[in-house]
């Protein structure tokens, strides 16, 4: 195994003193380190910091997985949990009582008794994290020749997991085996779950979502994106977390300060090959962005029509939440695509791949994988545009149900199965003769027309010379599937019918094309996965464990420093204040998403001067939301909630020069509690009083 620690340190130092990184670096694979293989030597060289095993254990056990979508942490000895507002937004609605509106007014439990339990919500604490690679490799060396290596590994992992689950300290924990570097490393994790989670404080939507979609993935930023919960034990008392929690430090953010994010980054694809990234750029993300952007435009139009209607307040809020989620995705994919079109970033991926290949003689795995993708290119449009999704409209969903009914007839399915499918056909058919549904079907066909592979006759066979607008109007007008009685009569005599209904024909053409394409991708999947594993192993052979593995929504620690950056011809401040939030409020005419609730009017000077957000060079991705940011003393100095625009290519490459993590300042959180929410009991709890 080659050692590259000195090279890593050299690259880092160049980045720190201000040079633009234009060459490939091992740090292109990121800095999301696992706790079973922490970079102790790197921390020592980079920061003069030598954390011991107890330090890593404390920060690991103070950090949490928040349900199945975010991160969190214990921030007091009494089970107090901190995460983001946007991680909690979809949960707290069920906790509202008659007349309450948390989006408008927020919520603060003035006493323990007022804290409200969220049924079904849980957090998980990582109790054990161990490397089991040696045990797996030992089994492989003495494997039964009758089993394939894959079968041996699978059996071994099950045996190890079963063995540890019976050990003292492991019982009653949820275990999870994680494969890293496509089989280069194996880890076993064990989690303790806490299921009595109660809401303590959540800001209003105006504060927790300040700036909305326009400010999303930007900086400077002014956002109080936080929520506080509390874990309770089996006896209904606040959980005793005195052994492992992060103390609040409201004055711990300083330029150049080493920082550490502890959380659960969801997914990265930094080990994908250059040809895979080209497919992502020219097919996958290009078509996905088109799909999402077009639907976002429609939703914004719908929201504008109902946003000022008092009788549709709830509908408007639900629509706004959906818009926020899709808008977030649109920006994320746009950022990835821009990164892939950035010659500097993409050339670094090419250079790194060439370096790995140079050190992997007599290996052609990359060429083999490229050949697999070449075979799949003609099928890509169908995979990306014809998958089942309500966002593509009910007409496409109806085509799937018609295809399902035909399959069931061919397979002599039970009458109950046919009846269930028929019911779905009726429900969908009754909805498609609608202005919005026609628009969605036309939009779908237009997207196909724009992206269909050259020479593919699918759309030509469907339209038969008509334009898309005329075809859709005629198909909806002539189909029997909008009428229940006609549908049943038609399907009852389907085999004898001499007339092919326009939507039956559309189903046979489009759904068949999708299934054909899906089968092609599935047939290639095993070979592509095998080649990906071999390529990842070549990377591992060159760099070993000095590179962190791709994110897998498992707990990681990412290091960085508090640092501003240059943008738009100026310099972004390292720290923003509440002054800036109020400036945006008035500069944008006090309207959403820069509006502020009544209780936030006439703020005291102490609040205005308080820090609100700040940036650092830590490596994060989706799933890190809610992660605490700590200093070398294990103190919580902030709460991460976003990255800047420049961080969006981080899915495939980490660029430390301008990539920034955006966090809520611990001092800003406490200031809001002091001067607006009057949440003195929580302030005292956070500050150990």
N, C-alpha and C positions, 0 to 999 in steps of 0.2 A: 504494500500500500504506500503510495507516495505521500509525503508530507509537504504541505504548502503553507504552513502558518506564517513564515516570514514574508512570502509573496502577498498573502492576504493583508498583513499589517502594512506593507509598503503601499499597496493600492489604497488602503483606507487613509493613510497619512497624506497621500497626494490629494485625495478628495477633501480632506479637512483644511488644507492650506489654500484652497480656492481654485485649483486647476479644473478645467472641464474634462470630464472623463469621456474619451472618445474610443478607448480601446476596451476590449473584452476584459472582464474581471471575474474571479470566482464569486464576488459579491453580486454579480448579475443574478445568481440563484437565490439571493436574498439573505436575510438575517433572522429567520424564524427558527430559533434553536429549540430542540427538545430537552425536557428536563432529565431524561435518562442519559443524555450525552451533552451536558452544558459546556459551553466554550470557556472554561475557566482561564486557560492560557491567553485567549484572545481578550477577555475582560482585563486581565492583568496588563497586557501590552498596550491596549487602547486607552485604558482609563486609570491605570495604576491601582486597580481594584481587584482584590483577591477574595471573593465570597467563598465561604466554606459550605459544606453540605447542609448544615443547619439553615443557612441563609436561603438556599434554594428550596429546602423543605418548607420553610415558613411562608415564602411568597407563593409557592405552589398550593399550599393548603389554605391560604387566604383568598385564593382566586377560585372562581366558580364558572361552571357552564350554566347559562340562564336558559332553562327549558331546552328547546332543540334549535334555537336560532341565534342566540347572543351569548355574550360573556358578562361576568359580574364579579363582585368581590365582597368579602366581609370587611366592614370598616369600623366596627366597634366590638367590644367584648361581649355584647348582648345580642348578637345575631343580626345586626343592621347590615343590609345589603344595598350596594349601589350599582346601578346600571343606567342605561340611557332611557330617555323619554320615548324614543322611537322603538325601543325594544319592548316597551310596556304598553304602548298606545292601544294595541289590539286586544289587550287583556283587561284593562281597567274598566272598559265600558260596562261589563257585566256587574261591576261592583257599585254602580250608581243607584241611588235610591230615587224615589219619585221626586221630581223637581230639581234634581241635581244634574249638572252638566260639567264634567271634569274638563272637557275641551275649553269651555268658556272660563271656568272659575278655578280650575285646578282642584287639588285636594290635600288637606293636611290633617292628620289625626292628632288632635291636641293631647290625647292620653293613650296609653297602651290599649285600653279597652276600645278605643275608637279605630284601631288598626283593623283593616278589613281583609278577610281571608279570600284568596283567589282559588277557587276549586279547580283542580287539575294542573295548577302551576307548580313547578318544581325547580330546584337547582341541584347541581351535582358538584361534589368536591372530589378532586383527584387524590385518592389516598395513597396509591402505589403506582409507580411508573418504573418498569424494569426492562432492560434489554435482554431478550431471550434468543438472540441470534446464534450464540454458540451452541445452545441446546438443539436448535433446529439443524445447524450444520453438522453436528455430531450424528444426528439421526440420518441425515442425507448420506454421510460417509459410510454408514452401515445399513444402507437401505436394502429392502427386499427387492430383488431384481424383477419380481413380478409386478411391482408397482411403478408407475411413472414418477419422476421427480415431483410433479405437481401434486399427485396423490399422496406421496410421502410427506410433503410439506403440510398439506391440509390435515392429514391424520395427526401429524406431530403437533400442530398448533392446537388441535382439539384436545389432545392428551395433556399438553402443558396447561391449557386453560382449566381443564377439569382438575388437574392436580393442585394448582394454586387455589382454586375456589374452595378447597377443603382445609387449607392451612389456617392456623390461628391468625387473626388480623385480616383475613381475606373473606371470611364467611359473611354472607348477607350483603356482599358488595356486587355491583354490576361489573363484570369483566368485559374487556374488549381487546382483541388482538388487532394490531395495526401493522401493515406492511409498508416499509419505507424503501425508497430507491428501487422500486419494482422488484423487491426480493433481496436487496443487498443487506437490509436490516429488518429485524422483527422486534416489536415491543409489545408488552402486556400491560394494560392499564386496569385499575380497579377504582370504581367510583362509589361514593356514598351519596344517597339521594335524600333530600329534605323536601317534604311535600306539603308542609303547613307554612305557606308563604303569605304574608299579609302586607297590604299596601300601607305605607307610612306617609309619603309625600310625593305628589307629582305636580309639576308646574302646568300652567295653562298651555294650550296648543300654541298660542301666540308666542310663548317663550321657548317651549320645547321644540318648536318647528320654525323658529324665527328665520325669516328669509326664504322659507319654503323651497320649492324646486329651483327658482332662479339662483339662490345662493348655495345650493347643494354642490359639493365638490369644489368649493371656492375658498379663497382666503384673501384678505382679512375676513374674519367671521365673528358673529355676535349671537351666540346661541346657548341657551341654558338647557341643553339636552341631557337632563338627568332625571332619575326617579329613585326613590328609596323604598325598600321593602324590608321586612324582617322575617327571619326564619324562627319557627317555634319548635320546641321538642315534643315528644310523644305525650307529655303531661300537660301540654298547652301553655308552657312557660317560654319566654324568650330563650332561644338557644344560647348556651354558654360557648362562646367562641374566643374566650380570653387567651387560649393557647396560640391561635393563629388568626390574626386580623391585621389590617393595614391602618396605622395611625395617620390621621389627617395632618398635613403640613400646609398651611395656607400661604406660606411665603417660601416655597421651595423651588420656584421656577426662575432660573437665572440663565442668561446667555452662556452657552458652552457647558451647562450642567449635564452630566451623564444621566440618561433616563432609560427606564426599562418598562416595556409594555408586557403584561402577563395576561394572555387571553387565548381564545380559540379561533384562530384564522380558518376560514371555511375551506377555500380551495384555491390553489394556484396551479399553473401549467408551465412552470419554468423549465421543465425538462423535455418539453415538446421539441421535435426537430424543426429545422428551418422549413422543410417541405410541409410539415403539419401546420406550421404557423402561416404559410402561404395559403393553405386551404382555409384556415380560420379567417384570414384577411379577405380573400376573394370570394368566398362562398358562405361559410358559417356565420360570421359576424355581420357581413354585409347584408345578407338576407334577413337575419334576425333583427338588425337595426331598422330595416325598412318596415318590417312587420310591426314592431313596437311603436315606431314613430307615427305611422299612419293611424294606429288605434289611439295613440295619445292625442292626436289632433281631433279626432272625433269626440273623445271624452271631454276635452277642454271646451269644445263647442256645446256639449250637453250641459256641462257645469255652468257655463255662462248663462244658459237659458233658465236655470233654476236657482242660482246662488242667492238671489234677492227675494225669493218667494218664501215667506214665513212658514207656509204650510208644507214646504218641501225641505225644511232645514235638515232633518235627519238624512234624507236622500242625498242632499248636497254634500253633507259631511262624509258620507260613505263614498260618494263619487270622488271627493277630494283625496281621501285616503288611497283610493285605487290609483288616482292620477299621480300621487306622490310616489307610490311604489313603482309604477311603470316609468315615470319620469326619471327616477333614480337609475333604473335599468338602462334607459336610453342614454343617459350621460355616461354611465359606466362603459357601455359598449362603444359609444362614440370615442371615449378616451382610449380604449384598447385599440380601436382601428387607427386612430391618429398615431398612436405609438408604433403600430406595425408599418405605417407609411412613413415613419421618421427614419431617414437613412442612417443616422447615427445609431439609434437603438437597434435597428434591424441588422446593421452591419456588425454590431457587437455579437449578436446571436450567431451570425455566419462565422465570425472569427473564432468564437468559442467552439462551435461545432467542428470547424477545421482543426482546431487544436486537439480536441478529443479524438478525432479520426486519425490524426497524425500519430497519436500515441496508442492507437488500436490497429496495428498492422494486420493485413490479411483478413479484414472484416468488412463486409459489405451490407450490414444491417440497414444502414440509412438508405441505400439504393433500393433494397427490397421493400422497405416501407413506402418509399416514394412511388414504386410501381403499384402498390396496393391502392394508393390514393388516386393515381391516374385512372385506374379502372372504375373508381367510384364517382369521378367528376360528373358523368352524364346523369347520375342519380341524385346529385346533391340538391337540385332545385326542389325535387319532390319531397325529399326528407325535410327540408327547411320550410316549405310552404303548405304541405298537405297534412301535417299532423293534426290530431284532434285537439281543438281548443275553442272554448266558448268565445274567445276574442275574435275568432275568424267567422263567427256568425252561426246561426242555427241551421242555415242551408247546408253547410258542410257537415254538421253533426247529423242532419237528416240523411245525407248521402251514406254516411257510415252505418246508420241503422238499416237502411235499405239493403246495403251489402250484407249486413249481418243476417237479415231475414232470408236473403237468397241462400246464404251459406247454410243456415239452419234447415231450409227446405231440402237442399241437396244432401244433407247429412241425416235426414229423417229425424229431426230433433223432436223432443217431447212437446206436446201441445202447449204446456205451461210456458215453455221457453219461447215458443212462437208468439203466444199471447203477450208476454212481457215486452218483447221487441215491438210488436204491433202497437202497444200502448205508447211506447216512446216515439214511434213514427207518427201517431196521431198528435201527440203533444207538440212535437217539433213542426209537423206539417201545418198545424193551425197558426203558427207564428211567423211563417216565412213571407206571407203576402203583406209585407210591412215595409215602409220607406227605409227604415234603418237596416233591416235585414237584406233588402235588395242592394242597398249601398255596400254592405259588408261583402256580399257575394261578388259584386262587380269589382270591389277592391281586391279581393282574393284573386280573381282571374286576371286583373291588371298586373298584379305582382308576379303572377306566373308568366304572363306575357313578357314582362321585362327581364325575367331571370331564367327562363327555360333554356335548356342546353341547345345550342345550334343544331338544327336538323331533327330535333325531337318532334314527332307529329301529334303529340297528345292534345294540345290546345286546338290545333287545326281540325282534328277529328271531332272535337267537342263542338266547336263553333260552326262548322260547316259553312264557312264563308260570311257569316254574320259578324257584326262588330259586337263587342262585349255588352254594351248597353242594350242593344236590341235583343241579343240572345237571352240575357237575364230576364228582361221584361216578358218575353215570349214564353220562356220556360216556366216562370212562376204563374203566368196566366193559363197555360195549357196543361200543367201537371194535375194529376188526380190527387196528389198527396196533400193538398190543402183542404180536401173534403173527406171526412171520416167514412161515409158510406161508400163513396167512389173508391177510396183506398182499399177497403176490405174486399169489395167486389173485384177490383183489379188484381190484387194479390192472391185472391182465392183461385183465379184462373190464369195465373201468371204464365204457366207453361204452355197454355193454349192460346194466349193472347198474340195477335198479329201486329199489335201496335206497341212500339217501345216508347214508354213515357219519357219525356225529356230529362226528368230527374233520375229515372232509372238508368237511362243511358249515361248521364253524368256520373252516377255512382259507379257504373261498370268501367268507365274510362279513368276517372280520377282516383277512386279508392284502389282499383287494381294497380294503377301506376305507383301509388304510395306503397302498397304491400310488396310489389316487385322490388322497389328501391330499398325498402326496409330489409327484405330478405338478402339483398346484395350486401348491405352494410353488415348484417348479422353474420353472413357467411364469411365475410372478411375479418370479423372481429377477433376471432381467436388468433389468427396469424398476426394481425396488427398488434394485439396485446403482447404476444410473444416477442415480437421485434422491439416493441417499446421497452420491455423488460431487459432485453439484451443490450439495448442502447443505454438504458439507465445504468446497467451494471458496468458498461464501459466507462461512463462518467464516474461512477463510484470507484472503479479500479484506478482511475487517474488521480482523483482528488480524495478518495476515502471519505471519512465522516467529517472532514473540515468544511464540507458544504452541508447546509441544512436541507432536509427533504422538503418536497412540496407540502403545502398546507393540507390538512385532512380533518379540520374541525376538532383537533385535539390540542391540548394545552401546550403553548409555546411561550418562550420569552424572547423578546426582540430588543436589542440595544440601540441606542442612538444618543443624540445630544439636542438640547434646546438650541434652535438655530433658525433665524429668519432666512429670507432668500430674495433674489431680485426677480421682479416680474413687471410686465407692461411698462418697461422703461423706468421703473422706480424700485423702491425696496419695501417689501412687506414687513411690517413690524412683527417682532417676535411675539409680543403680547398685545392683545386688544383690551379695551376697557368698556364699561357700560356707557361712557360718553359716546363711543362709536355707535352703539346700538340705538341710542336716542337720536343721533344724527341721521341714521338711516330711516328711522321712524318718521321724522319730519321731512327729510329729503324726498321720501316716497309718498308724501301726502297722507300719512297715517293710515294707509289702507293695507289689508292683508296681502302678502305675508309679512308686512313690516308694521302691522298694527300692534298696539299694546293695550292690555286691559286697564280698566279704571284704577285699580289698586296700584298700578305702576306709574301713574301720573304724579307729577311733582316730586321727583325722587330727591333724597338728601344728597349732599355733596359726597358723603362717605360712600354711597353706592356708586355714584357716577365715576369716582376715581378708582373703584375696585377693578382688579383684573377680571376679564371674562373668558377669553379664549387664548390659546397660544399654539405654536407649532414646534415640531421637533423632527429629527431625521429617522425616527423609528419606522420599521417595516411592518405594515399592517395590510389587511384585506378584509372583505366582507366576512362577518362572523366575529371579528375583533370588536365590533360595536359593544360598548359596555365594559371594555377592559380597563382596569386601573392602570395609571402610569405612576411608577414609583421611582424613588431615588436610591442611592446606595445604602441609606439607612432603613430601607424597607418602609418608608413613609409614602403615603398616597399624596401626590402633588397634583393629580388631575385625572380626568375621565375622558378617554378617547371617544370620538363620535364620528369622525369623518377623515377623509384625506383631501388634499388639494387636487385640482385638475391634473397637475403634472404626475400625480401618483397613479392615475388610472391604468397606464400600461403595466402596472405592477403585477397583473395577472400572469404576464409572460417574462418580465424582466424587472429587476429592482434597480432604480436609478437614484442613487443617493444625492446627486447634486441638487435636484429641485423637488424630489419626492418628499412630501411632508405629511406627517400625521397631525391632525387638528384635534385639540382636546379642550374640554371645559376646565378652567383653572379651579383648583380646590378653593382658593380664596374667593373666587366669584360665586361658587356654590354657597359658601358660608355667608357671604354678603347678602345674597338674595334671601336666605333664611332669616338673617338678622333684621334687615331693613324693610322687607316686603311681607314675608310670610309669618313673621314673628314666631318662628319655630324654635324657640329658645331651648326646649328640651332636647331637640336633635342637635343643635349647635353644641350644647354642653356635652352630649354624648360623643360627638365627633372629636371634641377637643379634650376629652377625658376629664370633664369636670363633674 
